[in-house]
């Protein structure tokens, strides 16, 4: 329990640090006054904090925790330590939707649409792409008994969508390719409060569904046959797990772009810290650790006092991969 207390304290510390960093330097006491609804010396500071930095911090917490939980679910379902939230091809479907919107201008007028509707057009296109892949994965899951076959199908969807995106890229103009590349870098700072509210609703609906699969998740650690012996409905549980992961991954990719590393690495960090495979413990632990890591990565990406922001995708891998390597070398054991 002490670990959870420490993690929660760290979450609040790094959240406040994330809000305090940016191209414009704002005193800590002014930030605190703004967050508490008190008077701030400059109205521009209050606008920056409430309309830009606070939504970005909340987005980082939701994205980090969502990816970490999705990765944990996939590693348990497939009993594969290398499985992550994107193995089902959901992220690839979202990427294809955005690619059709931005790169497919000659056929669909995508570039014009994205210019007019901005983030909403990108989010809708990504959501539609991920939803279509979700339907295909669920349909395959209902026809296939072998769980590993679903993993292979997800990887094939990823390869197929990558091929289509490559073809679209080949026939696209430099400006369109650049816009798509910027989206693929991932971003936490583009959401308005309206977009964040929709993101939050889908996030919390997905998280609430996890309560129905905690027992099946613990049973699946020892194999499907053991789970069946306990009376677990494998097909139903598998579909719920796939649906939760797809919703979380789809909405995160739609609003923030594809963000690497967090979903694969954080569950292992949580297992090594708590030395447990119990999902009642690991799900909240992974969520908090994922949120903390993404807040730290976003703080590094800010380049304090600079107007430039580094791609969050690059920072998550540069910061996170050495940490996991060090933990594995130190612990010399991995919990699956």
C-alpha positions as CSV (number, residue, x, y, z in Angstrom):
1,X,0.0,0.0,0.0
2,X,3.0,2.3,0.6
3,X,3.9,1.9,-3.1
4,X,0.4,3.2,-4.1
5,X,0.7,6.2,-1.8
6,X,4.1,7.1,-3.2
7,X,2.8,6.7,-6.8
8,X,-0.2,8.9,-6.2
9,X,2.1,11.6,-4.7
10,X,4.4,11.4,-7.6
11,X,1.4,11.6,-10.0
12,X,0.4,14.9,-8.5
13,X,3.9,16.3,-8.3
14,X,4.6,15.5,-12.0
15,X,1.2,16.7,-13.1
16,X,1.9,20.1,-11.4
17,X,5.4,20.2,-12.9
18,X,3.9,19.5,-16.4
19,X,1.5,22.4,-16.0
20,X,4.3,24.7,-14.9
21,X,6.5,24.0,-18.0
22,X,6.0,25.8,-21.3
23,X,7.4,28.5,-23.6
24,X,6.1,31.2,-21.3
25,X,7.5,31.2,-17.7
26,X,4.7,31.5,-15.1
27,X,5.5,31.6,-11.3
28,X,4.4,28.6,-9.2
29,X,2.2,30.6,-6.9
30,X,0.3,32.1,-9.9
31,X,-0.2,28.6,-11.3
32,X,-1.6,27.4,-8.0
33,X,-3.9,30.4,-7.8
34,X,-5.2,29.7,-11.3
35,X,-5.9,26.1,-10.5
36,X,-7.7,27.0,-7.3
37,X,-9.8,29.6,-9.1
38,X,-8.2,32.6,-7.4
39,X,-7.1,35.9,-8.9
40,X,-4.1,35.7,-11.2
41,X,-1.8,38.7,-11.9
42,X,-2.1,38.4,-15.7
43,X,-5.3,37.2,-17.4
44,X,-3.1,35.8,-20.2
45,X,-1.4,33.5,-17.7
46,X,-4.8,32.2,-16.5
47,X,-5.9,31.6,-20.1
48,X,-2.7,29.7,-20.9
49,X,-3.0,27.5,-17.8
50,X,-6.8,26.7,-18.0
51,X,-7.2,26.4,-21.8
52,X,-3.9,24.9,-22.9
53,X,-1.7,23.4,-20.1
54,X,-4.4,21.9,-17.9
55,X,-6.1,20.0,-20.8
56,X,-2.7,18.8,-22.0
57,X,-1.8,17.4,-18.6
58,X,-5.2,15.7,-18.2
59,X,-4.7,14.2,-21.7
60,X,-1.3,12.9,-20.7
61,X,-2.8,11.2,-17.7
62,X,-5.6,9.6,-19.7
63,X,-3.4,8.5,-22.6
64,X,-0.6,7.1,-20.3
65,X,-3.0,5.2,-18.1
66,X,-5.1,4.0,-21.0
67,X,-2.1,2.7,-23.0
68,X,-0.7,1.0,-19.9
69,X,-3.9,-0.8,-19.1
70,X,-4.4,-1.8,-22.7
71,X,-0.9,-3.3,-22.9
72,X,-1.5,-5.2,-19.7
73,X,-4.8,-6.7,-21.0
74,X,-3.1,-7.8,-24.3
75,X,-0.1,-9.3,-22.5
76,X,-2.4,-11.4,-20.3
77,X,-4.8,-12.4,-23.1
78,X,-2.1,-13.6,-25.4
79,X,0.3,-14.6,-22.6
80,X,3.0,-12.7,-24.5
81,X,5.3,-10.2,-22.8
82,X,5.8,-8.4,-26.2
83,X,2.1,-7.8,-26.8
84,X,1.0,-4.2,-26.7
85,X,-2.2,-2.2,-27.2
86,X,-1.5,-1.9,-30.9
87,X,-1.2,-5.6,-31.8
88,X,-4.8,-5.9,-32.8
89,X,-4.3,-3.5,-35.7
90,X,-6.6,-0.9,-34.1
91,X,-4.0,1.8,-34.2
92,X,-3.2,0.8,-37.8
93,X,-6.8,1.2,-38.7
94,X,-6.9,4.6,-37.1
95,X,-3.7,5.6,-39.0
96,X,-5.3,4.4,-42.3
97,X,-8.4,6.5,-41.6
98,X,-6.2,9.6,-41.1
99,X,-4.0,8.7,-44.1
100,X,-7.1,8.5,-46.3
101,X,-8.3,11.9,-45.0
102,X,-5.0,13.7,-45.4
103,X,-3.2,11.8,-48.2
104,X,-6.2,10.7,-50.2
105,X,-7.1,14.2,-51.4
106,X,-7.2,13.3,-55.0
107,X,-9.9,10.8,-54.4
108,X,-11.7,12.0,-51.3
109,X,-10.7,15.6,-50.9
110,X,-9.1,14.6,-47.6
111,X,-6.6,17.4,-47.3
112,X,-9.3,20.0,-47.8
113,X,-11.5,18.4,-45.3
114,X,-8.8,18.2,-42.6
115,X,-8.0,21.9,-43.2
116,X,-11.6,22.9,-42.7
117,X,-12.5,20.6,-39.8
118,X,-9.1,20.5,-38.1
119,X,-8.9,18.1,-35.1
120,X,-12.5,16.9,-35.4
121,X,-12.0,15.6,-38.9
122,X,-8.8,13.8,-37.9
123,X,-10.4,12.3,-34.8
124,X,-13.5,11.1,-36.8
125,X,-11.4,9.6,-39.5
126,X,-9.2,7.8,-37.0
127,X,-12.2,6.6,-35.1
128,X,-13.9,5.2,-38.2
129,X,-10.7,3.4,-39.2
130,X,-10.2,1.9,-35.8
131,X,-13.9,0.9,-35.6
132,X,-13.8,-1.0,-38.9
133,X,-10.7,-2.9,-37.7
134,X,-12.4,-3.6,-34.4
135,X,-15.4,-5.1,-36.2
136,X,-13.1,-7.3,-38.2
137,X,-11.2,-8.5,-35.1
138,X,-14.4,-9.2,-33.1
139,X,-15.8,-11.2,-36.1
140,X,-12.5,-13.2,-36.3
141,X,-12.6,-13.8,-32.6
142,X,-16.0,-15.3,-32.8
143,X,-15.0,-17.7,-35.5
144,X,-11.6,-18.7,-34.2
145,X,-11.0,-20.6,-30.9
146,X,-7.2,-20.2,-30.8
147,X,-6.3,-16.9,-29.2
148,X,-2.9,-16.8,-30.8
149,X,-4.6,-16.8,-34.2
150,X,-6.3,-13.5,-33.3
151,X,-2.9,-12.0,-32.6
152,X,-1.6,-13.1,-36.0
153,X,-4.8,-11.6,-37.7
154,X,-4.2,-8.3,-35.8
155,X,-0.6,-8.2,-37.1
156,X,-1.8,-9.0,-40.6
157,X,-4.2,-6.1,-40.4
158,X,-1.3,-3.9,-39.4
159,X,0.8,-5.0,-42.3
160,X,-2.2,-4.5,-44.7
161,X,-2.9,-1.0,-43.6
162,X,0.8,-0.1,-43.7
163,X,0.9,-1.2,-47.3
164,X,-2.1,1.0,-48.2
165,X,-0.6,4.0,-46.4
166,X,2.7,3.5,-48.3
167,X,0.8,3.5,-51.6
168,X,-1.1,6.7,-50.6
169,X,2.2,8.3,-49.5
170,X,3.8,7.5,-52.8
171,X,1.1,9.4,-54.7
172,X,0.8,12.3,-52.3
173,X,2.3,15.8,-52.3
174,X,5.0,16.9,-49.9
175,X,2.7,19.1,-47.8
176,X,0.2,16.2,-47.3
177,X,3.0,13.8,-46.3
178,X,4.4,16.4,-43.8
179,X,0.9,16.8,-42.3
180,X,0.5,13.1,-41.9
181,X,4.0,12.7,-40.4
182,X,3.3,15.4,-37.8
183,X,0.1,13.5,-36.8
184,X,2.1,10.2,-36.6
185,X,4.6,11.8,-34.2
186,X,1.8,12.0,-31.6
187,X,0.7,15.0,-29.6
188,X,-0.9,15.7,-26.3
189,X,-1.5,19.4,-26.6
190,X,-4.1,19.8,-29.3
191,X,-7.3,19.0,-27.5
192,X,-9.9,21.6,-26.5
193,X,-12.2,21.0,-23.5
194,X,-15.0,19.8,-25.7
195,X,-12.7,17.2,-27.4
196,X,-11.3,16.2,-24.0
197,X,-14.8,15.7,-22.6
198,X,-15.6,13.2,-25.4
199,X,-12.3,11.5,-24.9
200,X,-12.9,11.2,-21.1
201,X,-16.4,9.7,-21.5
202,X,-15.2,6.9,-23.8
203,X,-12.1,6.4,-21.5
204,X,-14.2,6.0,-18.3
205,X,-16.8,3.7,-20.0
206,X,-13.9,1.5,-21.2
207,X,-12.3,1.5,-17.7
208,X,-15.5,0.6,-16.0
209,X,-15.9,-2.5,-18.1
210,X,-12.6,-3.9,-16.7
211,X,-14.5,-4.7,-13.5
212,X,-16.2,-7.6,-15.4
213,X,-12.9,-9.2,-16.5
214,X,-10.6,-9.1,-13.5
215,X,-11.3,-12.7,-12.4
216,X,-11.0,-14.0,-16.0
217,X,-7.7,-12.1,-16.4
218,X,-6.2,-13.8,-13.4
219,X,-7.5,-17.2,-14.5
220,X,-6.0,-16.7,-18.0
221,X,-2.6,-16.4,-16.6
222,X,-2.6,-20.2,-16.1
223,X,-4.0,-20.9,-19.5
224,X,-7.5,-21.2,-21.1
225,X,-8.1,-24.8,-19.9
226,X,-7.6,-23.7,-16.3
227,X,-9.9,-20.8,-16.8
228,X,-12.6,-23.1,-18.3
229,X,-12.2,-25.4,-15.2
230,X,-13.2,-22.4,-13.0
231,X,-16.3,-21.8,-15.1
232,X,-15.0,-18.8,-17.0
233,X,-16.7,-18.2,-20.4
234,X,-13.6,-17.8,-22.5
235,X,-15.3,-16.5,-25.6
236,X,-17.3,-13.8,-23.7
237,X,-14.4,-12.7,-21.6
238,X,-12.1,-12.6,-24.7
239,X,-14.6,-10.4,-26.5
240,X,-14.9,-8.0,-23.6
241,X,-11.1,-7.7,-23.3
242,X,-10.8,-7.1,-27.0
243,X,-13.6,-4.5,-26.9
244,X,-12.0,-2.6,-23.9
245,X,-8.6,-2.6,-25.5
246,X,-10.0,-1.5,-28.9
247,X,-12.0,1.3,-27.4
248,X,-9.1,2.6,-25.4
249,X,-6.5,2.3,-28.2
250,X,-8.9,3.7,-30.8
251,X,-9.9,6.8,-28.8
252,X,-6.3,7.5,-27.8
253,X,-5.0,7.2,-31.3
254,X,-7.9,9.3,-32.7
255,X,-7.2,12.2,-30.4
256,X,-3.4,11.9,-29.7
257,X,-2.0,9.9,-32.5
258,X,0.0,6.6,-32.1
259,X,2.2,6.8,-29.0
260,X,4.8,4.0,-28.7
261,X,6.5,2.2,-25.8
262,X,4.1,3.0,-22.9
263,X,1.7,0.1,-23.5
264,X,4.4,-2.5,-23.8
265,X,6.8,-1.4,-21.1
266,X,4.6,-0.1,-18.2
267,X,2.9,-3.4,-17.4
268,X,6.4,-4.9,-16.9
269,X,7.5,-2.1,-14.7
270,X,4.4,-2.5,-12.6
271,X,4.9,-6.2,-12.2
272,X,8.5,-5.7,-11.2
273,X,7.7,-3.1,-8.7
274,X,4.9,-5.0,-7.0
275,X,6.2,-8.5,-7.7
276,X,2.7,-9.6,-8.4
277,X,0.5,-10.9,-11.3
278,X,-2.8,-10.1,-9.5
279,X,-4.8,-7.8,-11.8
280,X,-6.6,-6.2,-8.9
281,X,-3.2,-4.7,-8.1
282,X,-1.7,-4.4,-11.5
283,X,-4.5,-2.6,-13.3
284,X,-4.5,0.5,-11.0
285,X,-0.7,0.3,-10.6
286,X,-0.2,0.2,-14.4
287,X,-2.6,3.1,-14.9
288,X,-0.8,5.4,-12.4
289,X,2.7,4.4,-13.6
290,X,1.7,4.9,-17.2
291,X,0.3,8.4,-16.4
292,X,3.5,9.3,-14.5
293,X,5.8,8.2,-17.3
294,X,3.9,10.1,-20.0
295,X,3.8,13.2,-17.8
296,X,7.6,13.0,-17.4
297,X,8.1,12.4,-21.1
298,X,5.9,15.3,-22.0
299,X,7.8,17.5,-19.6
300,X,11.0,16.6,-21.3
301,X,9.4,17.3,-24.7
302,X,8.4,20.8,-23.7
303,X,11.9,22.2,-24.0
304,X,11.3,24.8,-21.3
305,X,11.5,28.5,-22.3
306,X,11.4,27.4,-25.9
307,X,8.5,27.6,-28.3
308,X,9.4,24.2,-29.8
309,X,8.0,20.8,-28.6
310,X,9.7,17.6,-29.4
311,X,7.7,14.6,-30.8
312,X,6.2,12.7,-27.8
313,X,6.8,9.4,-29.6
314,X,10.5,10.0,-29.7
315,X,10.7,11.0,-26.0
316,X,8.7,8.0,-24.7
317,X,11.2,5.5,-26.4
318,X,14.3,7.5,-25.6
319,X,13.4,7.9,-22.0
320,X,11.6,4.6,-21.4
321,X,13.6,1.9,-23.2
322,X,16.8,2.4,-21.0
323,X,14.6,2.3,-17.9
324,X,13.1,-1.0,-18.8
325,X,16.5,-2.5,-19.8
326,X,18.0,-1.4,-16.5
327,X,15.1,-2.9,-14.5
328,X,15.3,-6.2,-16.3
329,X,19.1,-6.4,-15.8
330,X,18.6,-5.5,-12.1
331,X,15.7,-7.8,-11.4
332,X,16.9,-10.6,-13.7
333,X,13.3,-11.8,-13.9
334,X,10.2,-10.9,-15.8
335,X,6.6,-11.6,-14.6
336,X,4.3,-12.8,-17.4
